Amino acid sequence: PPSLGEALVEMGSDLGETAQHVFHWFAGILGTLTVHCQVCTHSSASDAHEQVMTWGERMCKGEPEDQSLELTLGKPLDEAQAGLGPVR
């Protein structure tokens, strides 16, 4: 029968192998997430750059902006309906 020392040495080597497998798995997950984040960041930066360039071109050419960006406020609410209290 194996001694206690031999059993502990075998358990330690098994634990080391398991930890190494978990480490490799975790490193793979982190690598995948890193690539995904880089792709998302590049896509977002490209979209933002395109919007800025389009806005700048419209400004330089004197083209009207999209009507969808305009905000219509309408008539302001009465004091009592707005719930702001008395205006001094």
Residue pairs with C-beta under 8 A, 6 or more apart in sequence:
2 10
57 63
58 64
58 65
76 82
79 85
79 86
79 87
